[in-house]
């Protein structure tokens, strides 16, 4: 992640994972199969019922621009002006510091 001119950020994101399929060897009812799946998720990693299906890897870059002004901290939804709502969101949720102006993956 890199901060560039003003309130802009460039980032490169990389994510990879393996997809596995659970295959049980004998016929079970749907409920028994579901319970078997859940109980097998935290057992031996060498369980032969789990077979590798695919691997997925995603790599992407993105650019974002933020607005950290006081105006950006206010509630901005359609119709808010009809009820006279001028709500400062950062007053109720202190982590809200701004808004995303532009997002380009």
Helices and strands as residue ranges (DSSP letters): E 2-4, E 8-22, H 30-40, E 50-67, G 71-73, G 80-83, H 89-92, E 99-104
